[in-house]
Amino acid sequence: MNTKSISRRRFAHLVGIGAAAALVRPRVSFATEPSPARSTSSSGGIVRLSANENPYGPSKKAIEMMNGSYNLCCRYPDEHNDMLIDALAKLNGVSPEQILLGDGSGEILKFAAETFTGPSAGKMVVADPTFESIAHHAEVNGAEVVKVPLTPSFAHDLAKMGAAAKDGLIYVCNPNNPTASITPKNELRNFIANTARSTIVFVDEAYFHYADSPDYESVISLIKDHPNLIVARTFSKIYGMAGLRCGYCVAQKETIEKMRPRVMFDSVNCMALAAAHASLQDVDQVTNGKRLTNDAKTFTVTELDRLGYKTIPSQANFIMFDCKRPVVPLIAAMKQRNVQVGRLFPAMPNHMRLTIGKKSEMEAFLSAFKQTV
Ligand SMILES: Cc1ncc(COP(=O)(O)O)c(C=O)c1O
């Protein structure tokens, strides 16, 4: 019996304990039971609405699993890595060879930029504004980066992005960070079907769980027909694990194999693996997270509207609104009042990106915001 099989069995046992505990304990709403480690401290000073984090924290099942996993910390996490991959493959209806884990989906963005863009591989085409990290990695890799403005309805301008691409990679962030807007499903489907196979279409679905528009869909189901499609997901948002670092992507096996040489061995730690595995078994985490975020979002958008500020329709756990003046001094003014809001996105200098926190945090935001007018 080797140590790996022991640790694998131990982990499987813990998965079982987590499930059993959930059966015998009364159901608790994680909204009503904030612990000091979980809250973003609206009472203790800084209100952090700057990084699109989930203020409710990880699932209770994830915390129980991590508490039961300390004795695994002295082992390399190979087999636990495989167990999470198996679970994700099952969840997404693909084979384990079609999943690649990352130390957050940020690491996946890095692998993709390094593999598919650069002086010999091709350009990186991104929307403007969008989440900047993949373009940053492409630039470091020596690739040309082409930025294509969003359409007037804040969707990706797929026609222009396609026309700008040759080989390389087109990054589609859906829902898009920072605008929280979506690119309609029919447009994206057609675009994927019509993009040359020599160009990778990378769809970042970090905020997938928050999107409920009938015009939105995940494109994971299209992967079977498109060897040039990669879809990334993260445990940082609805699963509340931003500090633990775990993300993944789904693609055809051959596409994953192209990225695999870039992967650092054991980059996802055993606590993140344990928490991610347990989170997948907690459906309440997703439904509660969405409900609480939507309630606080509706409250905030309504109040902003009442004050005369227009918000872009949001399909994520953050909003972007027209603050009707340069956002940079406003960011500083909010910081002076202990409220951290999103950074400047240069393409939209009069818009503020605001993470949706707990209702009390949104009240703190609104009270500070009113003082700046
Ligand atoms: C669109 C998008 N993709 C990826 C990430 C990176 O997430 P992580 O590395 O925490 O998985 C973020 C983080 O905010 C994001 O907004």
Ligand as a Chemical Component Dictionary entry (heavy atoms), coordinates in Angstrom:
data_LIG
# 
_chem_comp.id                   LIG 
_chem_comp.type                 NON-POLYMER 
_chem_comp.pdbx_formal_charge   0 
_chem_comp.three_letter_code    LIG 
# 
loop_
_chem_comp_atom.comp_id 
_chem_comp_atom.atom_id 
_chem_comp_atom.alt_atom_id 
_chem_comp_atom.type_symbol 
_chem_comp_atom.charge 
_chem_comp_atom.model_Cartn_x 
_chem_comp_atom.model_Cartn_y 
_chem_comp_atom.model_Cartn_z 
_chem_comp_atom.pdbx_ordinal 
LIG C1 C1 C 0 -13.075 37.588 -16.024 1  
LIG C2 C2 C 0 -12.101 37.066 -15.025 2  
LIG N1 N1 N 0 -11.377 35.996 -15.361 3  
LIG C3 C3 C 0 -10.482 35.482 -14.505 4  
LIG C4 C4 C 0 -10.274 36.043 -13.273 5  
LIG C5 C5 C 0 -9.234  35.452 -12.376 6  
LIG O1 O1 O 0 -9.842  34.715 -11.405 7  
LIG P1 P1 P 0 -9.057  33.659 -10.517 8  
LIG O2 O2 O 0 -7.616  33.666 -10.937 9  
LIG O3 O3 O 0 -9.245  34.099 -9.124  10 
LIG O4 O4 O 0 -9.703  32.354 -10.832 11 
LIG C6 C6 C 0 -11.004 37.156 -12.882 12 
LIG C7 C7 C 0 -10.789 37.778 -11.563 13 
LIG O5 O5 O 0 -11.392 38.705 -11.158 14 
LIG C8 C8 C 0 -11.949 37.692 -13.803 15 
LIG O6 O6 O 0 -12.670 38.776 -13.509 16 
# 
loop_
_chem_comp_bond.comp_id 
_chem_comp_bond.atom_id_1 
_chem_comp_bond.atom_id_2 
_chem_comp_bond.value_order 
_chem_comp_bond.pdbx_ordinal 
LIG C1 C2 SING 1  
LIG C2 N1 SING 2  
LIG C2 C8 DOUB 3  
LIG N1 C3 DOUB 4  
LIG C3 C4 SING 5  
LIG C4 C5 SING 6  
LIG C4 C6 DOUB 7  
LIG C5 O1 SING 8  
LIG O1 P1 SING 9  
LIG P1 O2 DOUB 10 
LIG P1 O3 SING 11 
LIG P1 O4 SING 12 
LIG C6 C7 SING 13 
LIG C6 C8 SING 14 
LIG C7 O5 DOUB 15 
LIG C8 O6 SING 16 
# 
